[in-house]
Amino acid sequence: MQEDKSNWKTEEMTERVITRKSVNQNITKLEFPWPSPILTRSYEILREIEQGGTREFPEVLLLHAGNPQEVGQKPLTFFRQVISACLYPDLMEDLNLPSDVREKAKLILRNCRGHSVGAYSDSPGIEIFRQEVAKFLGERDGIPRDYNNIILSSGATDGIKSILMILNHSKSEKPPGIMIPLPQYPLYSAIAKEYGMYEIYYFLDEDNEWALSIQELKRAINEARAYCEPRALAVINPGNPTGSVLTYKNIEDIVKFAHEERIFIVADEVYQDNVFVEDMNFHSFHKVMSKMGTPYSEMELASVMSASKGYIGECGMRGGCLEVFNLDPDVQKMLFKAVSAHLCPSILGQIMMYLLSSQPKPGDPSFLLFEKERGAILQNMKENATFLTEALNNIKGMKCNKVAGAMYAFPQLLLPPKFIEKAKSLGQEPDFFYCMELVEKTGICSLPGSQFLNKPGTYHIRMTFLAPVKNMKAMAIRLKEFHEKILAEYS
């Protein structure tokens, strides 16, 4: 009888090839608050309610992320009809499908290899899509674009990672540095840690509507030079998590700063369609630099946009684009070579970027419905942005700057010292403790400002305003009651 050795274990067999000490040490330093323990708990409570459990509140309100369709935003009919016809071309035989949808789908498939969305494309994206994105950007700014400077990407994230990858080099023994706004979108510090770059934090001015101060940029870069070689400046406009919008003059000043310091600007412009205050407008860095004339119009720039935000909200499609401007031709070749190692971004994401840039026009069969749906989405966001600003400022012990753009409010919590002491006794940041208590007692899921790196000594929460107006009003009532109980209990 042959002996069964399947359960034998030797010392060699139990040794791991990769351990905590031998794994890429940059990854061990990487921090990204997803999934947040608060979000995990929110989903647990949501499942409890769905399975018949009882709570003091009727539902969980997910206000943690710029993920519109998770909280009820309906996809735009035109985009989904085109995508559906591309995925299942037999649908184009259905005469109930609008003629412009059928024509758009046929055009897309003609430009896909094998006439199928299941085939690889060129690494930077399908040429006609890049041409349409370039045309869209040119019309947006009144400045013609070269589609050869456009790279389609899997969301804006991959575009950001691609440009920082080629900047990840230093001529000295010091690491390359990237300037990151605080509060920040945590992607930037996560990429910096992954790439071994030095994080140069600059603070946005909360007392001045989250303005970006040139004096603060100078302070940050001067202090950082002892530790790194500054290479890039990341600017998020409109701002995440702050909801701020840069003025034209502010962008001019930032460009002048970057020129003076010989630093590369990475402009995160994914929220460009989300501006809600009448006297404010989105201005792209490309437009401002170009109109400033030499030497500023000759500076290098990278900017990203996405189909995940704006009014489209197709986060799961992973459609994004990176535009580069004034790159050295050899550097641009290397960038495209590096991108080619990823083969190509999702074809469905590429289609979303094409459709974003090639929307129905007046007279097209789909135009009226498209405009109605688009307008309703933006109107809901505008109403919620105004409502939320007022509602938060009507809560004692809370203050919030005007929500001018993007998808978020970032109110400051004026917490009682005893509450802060209680949180620290539990080994938690006070705003984390606050958010966890908030979801347990009200069903409101938001994120603590500490995950976005508050200015020391301040506490915030970030919440979206993407849910229907009635849900936002219900949230405001629950939040006010909760916060007042905190003040009473810990005062």
N, C-alpha and C positions, 0 to 999 in steps of 0.2 A: 504493500500500500504506500503510495507516494505521500510524503509529509507535506501538509499545507503550510506554505511559508508566507501567505498573503498578509498575515498580521505581524510578521517580524518587522522590527524597526531597529535600525542601526544609527549610530551617532552621525554618520555621514548623511544618511537619508533625511534626518531631521534638521540639518543645517539649512538655513535659507540663503539663497544666492544674493537676494537683496534684503538688507536689514535697515533699520532706522538710521544706523551710522553709515551705511554704504549707499543709500539712495541719494540721488541728486539733492545736495543740501539746500539748493535754492528753493526746492519744492517744500521743504520742511518749514521754511519761513513764510511761505505763501499763506495769506489769509483772505478768504472771500466768504462773506456772511450768507452763504446759500447752500443748503437750506438753513435758515435761521431756526434755532430752537423754538422761537415764538411762532414761526410759520408751521413747524411740525406740530406744535400743540394746537394751533388753530385748526388744522386739518383733523386732528383727533377729536376735537370738540364738534366739528362739522359732521363727522361720521356718527358721533354719539346722537346728535339731533336727528340725523337722517334715519337712524335705527330706532327712533321712538323715545330717546332719552329726553328728559326735561331740564330746562335751564331757565334762568331769570330773563333771558332774552330769546327772541324767536328764531334768530339766524346769526350766522357768522358773517361779518362784513370784512371782506378781504381788501384791505387798502394798503398793502405792503409793497406792491410792485407795479411798474408801468406795463401791465399785461392786460390790455383792454378787453380781450375776448373772454378772459377768465371771469370778469365781473359783468358780463352781459352785453358788451358791444357787439352788434351784428356785423358780419363781414359785408363789405360792399358787393352788391349783386354782380356788377359788371366784372370785377376781378375774379370772383369765384366761378362765374359762368365761363370765362375764357380759360381759366385753369382747368376746369372740368372737361371742357372740349379738347384741351391739349392732352389730358390724361386718357381720355376715352373718345377718340376722334369720331366714332360712330354717332356721337351726340350731334355732330354738325349736320346730320341728315334730318334732324328735328326742326321743322320750319317755325316752331314756336320760339326757338332761340333767336334773339335779335340778329339781324344781318351783320351789324358791325362786330358782334361777338364772334360770329362764324368767320368773318374775314380776318379778324385779328388772330384767331386761333390758327387759321390756315397759314398766315404769314409767319407766325412763330414756328410752326412745324416745318415749314419750308427751310427755315434757317437752323433747324436742329439737325445734327448728323443722324442719318438714317431716318429723318423725319419723325424722330421719337424723343420725348423728354427723358427717356431712359438711357440715352447715350451721353458719353462725355462730351464736353465742349472744349474750346481753347481755354487755357488756364486763366487768362484775365477775364473770360466771359465771352459770350456770343457777340460777334462784331456788331450786328445790327442793334443789339440791345445797348451796347456801349455808345454807339452813335446817337441813339435816342436820348440816353442819359446826358451826353455832352450837349445835345441840342436843348434839353430841358434846363440844364444849368446855365447855358448861355442866355436863354430867354429870361430866366429868373433874374440874372444880374445885368443884362444888357451888355454882356461881354462874351464874344464868341469863345467856344471851347474846342480843344482838339481831343477827339475820342481816344487817341493813343495815350492820353494821360489818365484814362479811366480804367480802374480795375474793379470788377464786380467781386463781391466777397460774401462769405457766410455771415450775414449781419454786419453791423459796423465793427463788432468786436475783432473779427479777423483782419479787417482793414487796419485797425489800430495796432494790432500785434505785428502785422507785416511791416509797417513803417518804423515802429520802435525796434524791430529786429535789425534793420540796417543801420539804425543809429546807435546800436549797442556796441560801441567801441570807444576806446580812449587812447590817446597818444601817450599818456603818462601811466604811471603805476596806479593812479587813482581810478576808481570805477566811473563809468559814464553816469551822468545824473539827469533825471527828468523832473521838471517842475510840475507839481500837482496841486490843484486848488483844494483847500479845506474850508468847509466840508466838501468831500469828494464823492464821486462815484467809485466804489471800491475796486473796479476793474483795473484802474491805473496803478494802484499800489500793488495789486496782485501780479500784474504783468512785470512791473519793476522787480519784484522779488523773484519771479520766475526767471527773468533774464539776468539777474545779478546786478541790476542798476541801482543807483543811489536815489532815494526819494527826497526831493527838495520840496518841502511843503510851504505853500504861501496861503495866508489866511484871507478869505473874503470878508468884507466889512459888513457885519450884521447890522450895525447902527446906521448904515447908509444904504439900505435896501440890497445888501449883499454885493455891493460894488467891488470891482477889482481895482485895487490901488497900485499905481506904478511904484510908489514909495515902498509898499510892502513887497513887490516883486524884487526891487533892488536889495532890500534887507535880506530876503531869502537867498538870493543868488550869491550875494557877497559873503554871507555866513557859510554857505555850502562849498565855496571854492576850496576851503581847507580840506575838505573830505572827498571831493569828486571833481570831475570835469563836466560841467553842465553842457548838455547837448540839446535838450528839447524842452519846450514849454507847452503843456497841455492846457487848453482852454475849452470849457464846456459852455456853449451858448446856443439857445437858452439853457439855464443852469439846472443840473441835477446834483443834489437834491433841493436846491434853494428856490427854484422857480423864478430866478432873476433873468433879465434880458439886458445885454450890453448895448450901450448907445454907440452911435457911429463914432463919436469923438473918443470914447473909451477904447474902441478897437484901433483907431489911429494911434493912440498913445501906446497900446500894447505892441503894435507893429514897430513903432520907433524904438521901444525898449528892446525888442528882439533883434533889431538891426544893430543897435549899439552894442549889445552883448554877444552878437554873432551866435544866436541860438535859434533852433529850428522850431517853427510853430506847428503844432498838431491841433487842428480845430475840430472839435466834436460838435457837429451841427445837426444831430439827429432830430432835435425838437423844433426845427425851423418853421414848421406849420402850426406850432402851438404857442401863439402869442395872443394874449387876451385883453391887453390894456390898450385903449384907443390911441393914446399918444406914443405908443411904442411900436417899433417894427424890427423884424429880423434883418440884419445885414451880414452877408457872408464875408469872411476874411479875404477871400479871393477878390471880391468886388472892391472892398476898401483898399487893399494893397494896390490893386491895378489903378484905381483912380488917384492914388497918392502920387503917382509918377515916380521917376527914378530918384533915389536908388531903391525905394521900397517896392516898386513894381517888378524889380529883378530878384527879389528875395525868394528863397525856397519856402514851400508851404505844402502841407498835406491836410486834407479835410475829409470827413466821413459823413455820410447820411445813410438812412435806413428806411425800410418799409415796415419796420416794427412799430414805429411811433407815429407822429403826426396824427392824421385822422384815419389812417389805414389800419394800424394795429395788428398786422399779420406777423406777430412775433415768431410763431412756430415755423413760418416759411423760411426764415433765415435769409432774408434778402438785404443786401447792403452794398455800399460802393465806397471806394477810396479814390479820391482825385489828388494827383500830385501836380505841382506847379513849379516850373523853373528848376527841376532837378538836373544835375549834371547828366548828360546822356549816358555816360558809362555807369553811373550810379543807378539810373533808371533801368538799364539793361540788367543789372544785378538784382534789382528789386523784382523785375518780371521773372528772372530766372529762379529766384527764391520762391515766388508765388507758384511757379510751375511744378514745384516739388509736391504741392498739395493737389495736383491734377486739376480740379475745377470746383467752384462752389456749386451748391445745389442748383439744378436747373430750374426748379420751381421758384427758388429765391431770385434767380436771375430774371425769370418772367415777371415776378412782382416788381422788380426795379424798372423793368421795361414798361409795365403798365402804369406805374407811378409817373413815369415820364411821358406816357402816350395815352392820356385820358380821353374819354369821349368829348367831342366838340359840339357846339351848338348845331343842331340839325341832324346829328347822329341819333339813331333809334334809342340808344341807351342814355343819352345825355340828361334828360329831365329826371329820370330816376336816380342817376348817379349824383347829380347836383343836390337832389332832395336828401339823399342818404348822407352825403358828405356834409351838407349844411347842418343837418340834425345832430351829427356827431360833434362838430365843432361848437355848435350852440350849447349843447349839453355841457361840454367842457368849460366854456366861457361862463355859463351860469354857475357852475359848481365852483370855479376858481373865485368868482366874486363872493358867492355865498360862504365858502369856506374861510376866506380871509376875515370876513365880518364875524362869523360864528366863533372862530378861534379867539379873536380879540375881545369877544364879549364874555370870555371865561376868565374869571379871576385867577391870577397866578399863571397866566399863559399870555404870550404875545407873539404875533406873527407878522412878518413883513408882507407887503402886497405880493400876491401870487400873480406875477406878470406873464409867465410862460411855463413851458414844459408840462409836466403832469403831476407836480408835487407841491405840497405845503410842507414847510419845515419850521414849525413853531417852537419857540423856546419855552421850556418848562421852568417856572420859578418855584422850585421844590422846597418844602420846609426842611431845616437842618436835621430834624429827627427822622424824616423819611430817608434822607441821604445816609445817615448813620445806620439805619436799619438795612439798607441795601448793601452797604459795605460790610456789615457784620455777616451777611450771607455770601460775601465774596463776589458780589455782582455790581456792575455799573448801575447807578441810580436810574438812568433812563431805560436800561434793560429790565430792571426790576419793575419799573412803571409799566412798560409794554406788556410784560408777562402778566401782571395783575390786571391790566386793561382787558386783555383777551379772555382771561378766566372769568371776569366779573361782568363784562359787557358784550363779549363776542367781537370786539373791534380789533382787527389784526393790523398793526402798524409796525414800523421798525425803529429801534433806538438810534438816536443821533450818534452815539458812540461808535456804531458800525460804520459811520461815514466820517469819523474823526472830528468831533466837536472841538472848538477852541477850549483849552483846559479851563475848568471851572464853570462851564455852561452845559446845559442838558437840553436835548431836543428830541422830537419824534418826527419821522418822515411818514407822511400819508399821501396817497393818491386821491384824485377827485374824478375818477373815471366811471364810478357807479352811477346809476340813474339818480336824478335830483331827489326823488323821494327817499332813496336809501341814504343819501348824504344828510338829509334833514333828520332822519331817524338817528344816524350816527352822532350828529351834533348834540342831540338831546342826551343820549347815553354818555357821551364824553364829558359834557358839562356836569352831569350828576356825579360821575365817577371822580372827576378832578376836585369837585367841591368836598366830597367825602374824604379824599386824601388830605386836603388842607385842614379839615376839621379834626381828623383823627391824629394827625402828626404835628399839629400846631402846639 
